[in-house]
Amino acid sequence: MNIVYINPPYGKDFVRSARWSARSRGRVQRHPEQALTQIAVLERAGHRCKFIEGAARNMSEARVLDEIKHFGPELAIIHTTTPSIYGDISYAQKAKGLTGCMTVLAGAHASAVPDECLLQGGVDAVARGECDYTLKELAEGKPLSEIDSISYMDNGKVVHNKNRALLDVNELPFPSWRHVDPRWYRDGGKLYPFLTLYTGRGCFGECTFCRETQLINGRMLRMRRAELIVDEMEYNLGLFPFIREIMFETDTFTAMPSHVVEVCQEILRRGINKRVQWSCNVRVDVKLELLPLMKKAGCRMLMVGFEFGSDEQLVAVKKGTTVEMARRFAQTARRLGFTIHGCFMIGAPGETRQSAQKTIDFAKSLPLDTAQISGIAVYPGTKMYAWAKENNYIRAKDWPDWVDEDCEQKTILSYPQMSKEEIDYYIDKGLREFYLRPKQVLKMLMTLRSFDDVVRKLYGLRGFVDYFTRKKP
């Protein structure tokens, strides 16, 4: 079967694969690794696949449609996000009109509101949640009524089949990277070019805002075998010898200490640490004794969800960590020589101007190399969204309102004690206060080690300037 997988464009530099679906303030672009894994499952089953990366390449609608028509798919899979959903459905409708193909929506937004998506017309099915095998069964022609985790129309009514059991991550093939060029994806904080790799799926955390855990990968930790992970690192280096970094994009690589030890020991045994550096997402409650081994195995940067600068806000989103825990972690990681990227948010339940400033001050007090500060993202299907909707705190009237007219990240929440405008103000205030300190500017200049370092820092600076010059007075 001919199958096209579409990452539709939606405004300049729109990011589909990140945890925030928007044009990021840092102008980063994420690899579509989960989509390419789904494609690899389909290709392993003998299907001919084409991936259209409309988002990262800022393709025009005309070009996307021309590529669909030329390929002639029998099945079209369209990735969905909240702000882009009407455009995503439009691509499904147009693909069907051009080729008569079956159309399927995948991704977190369609998984959260499948009824609404199907009732728009032109969509044959929604593949909910972790859909690698769901898409394979659809491509095999299995009757819709017999496929778990899909929703579809039957005689004018929406039918939801039971959820599929979470799959064995060790059975999955490596992503089908042949469909993309790593150089299409940039991030001012990562060595360029870089590639992403999932060491597992799922997260034990109870964070109320997390979309991927609640809608796609589940809360059950499923880590891949260490040998398989390092096999993939070697495979990636074989495909792209020029990559300088591999990012373990798993929600929390360090959630299972024994797994971290096994992966690091396997990297060291094969000498991969001498060929490429790697980075990973961590929580501040990581077992600190793991960090020296990770450093020895080639881990360069830690992407850390600090989130807030007060324990009250951390409790409000069920993060399960404390400010003191975060400070102790950051000091240890800095002493060991890690580059630290801190992730912070403004807008937790109960947020005030005072608590927002605490988060800003906390970010400035930590030994961080870079930081991002965003409005807390509230997506359908999450506990945070249900709470905010029930209390009438959501300012957005429709899904496109999740971003502004330039597809920039924006706040959609407004509380009695802190308005949307005030949340936005503290986001920008935090970014300015963090990056425009002479100490921080000097630190970033001192980390320049090569021409590539200069290029990626300039890319980050350009994104920073572009964001603030676009801000309305």
N, C-alpha and C positions, 0 to 999 in steps of 0.2 A: 504494500500500500504506500502511496505517496502521502506524506504527512508534513504539513508546514506548522511550525511553532512560531508564534508572533509575539515579540515584545514591542507593542505599538509605541510610536512616538507620542509625546504629550507635552509640547512646549520645550523650549531649549534647555538641555541638560537635565531633564527630568530623570530621577533615579527610581527604578522599579524594584531593584533587588535589596535595597537597604531597609532597615526597620522603620524608617520614616519615608513615606512615598511623597517625594517633593524634589524640587531643586534645592540642594543643600547649600547652606551658607558657605561651606568650604569648597563648593563646586566639585565635590567628589563624584566618582562614577563607579558603581559596584559591578562585579562580575555576576552573570546570571547562572551561577554554578548549579543551583537546584534544577533549573530548566534544562541545562545541558546534561544533568544526570538522568532526568526523565527521557530526554532524547536518546541517551545511550542505552537505556532499557529498551526503547522501541527499536533502535538499530540492531541490538543484539537479537531481537526477535525476527529480524529480517526485513524490516521496513526501511524505505528510503525517506530520509528526513532532510528538511531544510529549515534553518533557523534564521529568522529575520530580526536583527538587532536594531530596531527602529529608534529606540530610546537613546542608547549610548552614542549612536552615530548621527542623531538628529536628522533622521531621514524624513523626507516629505511624504505626505499621504499618497501622492501620485506614484512615487517610487515604490512604496510598500505594496500598493495594489498591483502595480506592474509586475513585481516579482512574484506575487501570489498567482496572478494570471499565467505568467510564463511557466511556473512550476507545475501548475495543474493539480492541486492536492485533492485527495479524496476525503481527507480529514484535516481540519484546521483547529489548532489549539491556541487560545489567546490568553495571555497572562493578564490578570486584572489587579488594579489597585483602587483604593477608595476615590481619590479625586479624579482619576481618569476613567471611571467605570463606563460612563455614557459613550466616550470615544472608543473604549475597548469593545463594547457591544456593537458599535457601529462598524468596526473592522470585521467582526464576526458576520454581521448582516451583509456587508459588501463582499466578503470572501464567498459567502454562499451564493450571492447574486452573480458573481463572476464565474464560479466553477461548479455550483451545485453541490459542494462538499458538505459533509457533516461538520458542525461547529460545536466546540467544547470550550467552556471557560474554566480556567484554573486560577489558583491564587487565593490569598486571604480574604479579599473582599467578596468574591463570588461564594466562597465557603461560608461567609457570615450571613449573607442575604441571598441565597439561591433563588427563592421565590421571586423576588423583585427582578432579578436578572433574567429569568426565564420569561417572565410576563412582558418583557420589552419586545419579544419576538426575534426571530432569526437565530436563536440559540437552541441547539438540540439537547444539550446536557451541561450540567455543572459537575466537574470532578472536584469533590470536596476534600479538604485536608491534604494529607500525605498521599499524593495521587500517582506515584510512579507506576504501580501495578494497575491502578484503575485505568490509566490511559492505555496501557498495553492491552487490557481486556477489551476496551472499546475498539482499538485498532484490529483486534482479532475477530471482531464482528459478533461478540457474545451478546445475547439479548439484553437490552437495558434493564429489564426486570431482574436479571440475575447478577448484576454487577454491584458490589458493595460501594458505598460512599459516593453514589451519584444521585443527582436530582434531575428530573426530566418532566416533560409535559405528556399527559396521557388523557385523551378525550377532554382537553381544555382544563384539566386539573394538574397541579404540581404534585409529583410523587417523590418522596425522599426515601431512598433505600437505606438500610442500616449501615452504620459506620464500619469501615474496614479495620481489622486488627492492625496494630502498628507492625511494620515489616522488620525483617532482620537486616540491619544496615551492612552486615558483612557480605550479603548476597549481591549488593548493588555494584554495577560496573563503574569505572572511573568516568567522570564527565566527558562528554564528546567535545573536547576543546577545539577540534578542527574547524568548528563553525565560527570561531571568533579569533581576534588578535588581542593578546594581553595589553598591547599598547593603546587600545581604545579606552582603557580604564585608568583613571588617575585619582590620586589622593595625596595631598600635600604632605601628609605625615608618614607615608610609606615610601620605601625605596622603589624607584621606577626603573623598569616595569616590574609589577608584582602579579601574583596569582593567588587565588583563594583555594582553600581545601577544608572540607568538613571532616572532622575526626569522629563525629557521631551526631546524633540527633536527640532532641529532648532536653529538658532542664528541670531540676527539682524545685526551682524557685517558685514562689507564689505571687510574684509581682503582678499587680492588677492591670497594668498597662501593656504588658507584653503580648503582642499580637501573634508572633510565631509559635510560642508555646501553647497558647490557648486555642489556636485555629489550625495549625499545621503539624507541628512536630510532637506535641504532647508533653506531659511532665515526666514521663518515664525515661530515665537516662539509658541511652543505647549507644555505647561506645564501640567503635570498630577495632579490630585486632591491630596491635601495634605494628606487626609486620606488614599488614595491608596498607596502613597509613604511610609508612616509609616507602613501600613499593610505589605508592602514588606520587610521593615526592620525587622519587627517581624517574618515574614515568614523565612527570611534568618537566623535569630538567632535560630529559631526552627530547621532548617535543619543542621546548623553548629554552635552549641553553643560555639565553641572554637575560632571563629573569633574575632579579637580585633579591627577591624576598617572596616567601610563601606565607600567606595569612591564614591561620587556623580560624575560620569564620564560625566555628561551632559556638553556640550561645555561651557556654562556659566550659572551655577546654579543661580547666583544673577542678571540675566538680568531683572527679573520682581520682583521689591521689595515686592509687595503685596503677591506674591507667597512664597517668602522667609519667610515672617512673618508667613504665614499660616502653612508652614511646621515646622518651629521652635516651634510654639505654640503647634502643634499636638505632636511633639516629647516630649516636656515638659509635656503635659497633660498625656501622657501614661508612662512617666518615662523612655523612651528609652535611654535618655542621661546618665542614671545610669547603663546601661547595655553594651553600646558600644559607642566608639567615632566615629566621621565621619569627612571626609575631602571633599573638593570640588574645582572645577575650578572656578576662578573669573577673571574678568577684573579689571584693576586699576581704572576704572570709576564707580565702585560699590558705592552705596550710603553708606557713612561711618557710618551713624547712624544704619545700619543693623548689623554691626559687633558685638556690645555688645550682642545683642539677639542671634546671631549665636554662640558666645562663650558660653553663658549660656546654650544653647541647646546641647552642646557637640561637637561643631566643633573644631577640633584640629589643622588641617593644611590647609593652603590655597595654591593651585597650581596656580601660577600667570603668565600670559603671558605679561611680561614686554617687551619682544622682542628686543628692541634696546635702546641705550643710547643717541640718538640724535633725535630731533623732525623731522629733514629732512628725516631720514630713516623711522620713523613711518608714515609720510605722504606718502612716496613712496609706502608703502604696504597698505595704507588706513586703518590703525589700528584704527584711531579715538580717540587716546589718546595722552597725552603729557608727557614729562619727569617729569615736575613739578607735574603733577597729580599722576604719579607713585611714586614719592618720598613721597608725602603727604600720600598716601595710605599705603606705607610700614611702615612709622613711626607710623601711627595710629594702624595698625595691630600688630606691635611689642609691643607697649605700652599695648595693650589688652591681650598679652600673646600668640598669635597664633604662631605656627611653620609656616615659610614661605619658600616655594620652588619657586625659580625664574626660568622662562624659557626665554632664550635669543637666538638670532640668529645672524649669520654673513652672509652677502651676499645680502642685499637688493639692489634694483636698485639704482645706484649712490654710492654704498659703496666704501669707500677708506680705506687706512691703518689708516688714522687719525680717521675716524668715527668708524672703527672696534675697535680701542683702546678706544674710548669713551664708547663703549658698555661694554668693559671689566672693565674699571674704574668705570662705573656706577654700575655694578653688585657688585663690591667690596665695593662700598660706601654705599650700602643698608644693612639693618639689616636682612640678609637672613641666614637661616640655611643650605640650600643646593641650588645648581643651576645646570642647564644643559645649555650647549652652543652647538648649532648645526649649520650646514650650512642650510640656508633657503631651505626647501624642495619644489621642483617644480614638481608637478605631472600633467599628462595629464588631460585635462578637467577643469583646473583652469585658471583664468585670468593671473596669474603669468607665467604659462607655455606658454600660447599663446603669451604673450609679449616677453618672452625670446626666443622662437622659431623664432618669426618674426624677431628679431634682431640678430639672430645667436649667442646667448650667451650660448647655451647648448653644453657642451663638450661631453656628452654621445652620443654614436653612436647607441646603442640599449638598450632595457629595462633592461637587466641584469646589464648594466653599472651604474644603480642607486645605486648600492652598490659595494664594492670592492670584492676581491677574497675570503675574510673571511666573507662576508655578512655584513661588518661593514658599518655604515652610512658614506657617503662621499659626497663631493660637486660635483655637475655636471655643475655648472655655471662658466664662465670665462668672465670677463669684460675687456675692453680696459685699464681701469685705475686700475684694480685689478684682477690678475689672479686667476685661480682655486687654484694653489699652495699657493698663499698668503692667500686666504680665509681659506684653511685648516690650515695653519700656525697659524692664529689668533684664530681659534677654539681651537687648542691645547694650545696655549699660554694663552688663557683665562681660560681654565680649570686648568692649572697649577697655574696660578697666584691667582685664587680664592681659591682653596683647599689647597695649600701648604703654606699659610700664618700662622704663629704661632697663631694669634688671632683666625683664623677659626678652626684650629686643636683643640685648647683649647675649643672653643665653642661646637664642636661636642662631645668632651669627656665629657663635663659637662652635656650633655643632656642624658647620659646613666643612666637609672633608673632600669633596670632589665636585666636578662640574655638574654631575647629575644632582647632587645635593642642592646646588645653587638653583638649578632649573626647577626642582620640585618645591623649594621654598618660595621661589618667585611665583609659581603656580598658585600656591596657597595665599600669598600676598595679593595676587591679582583677584582671587575669589573674594577675599576680605574687602578689598577696595570696591569691587564691583557690587557686592551686596550693599554696602553702606551708601554708595553713590546712587543706588536705585531706590533707597528709602524715601518715602514721601515725607515732607516736612510736617 
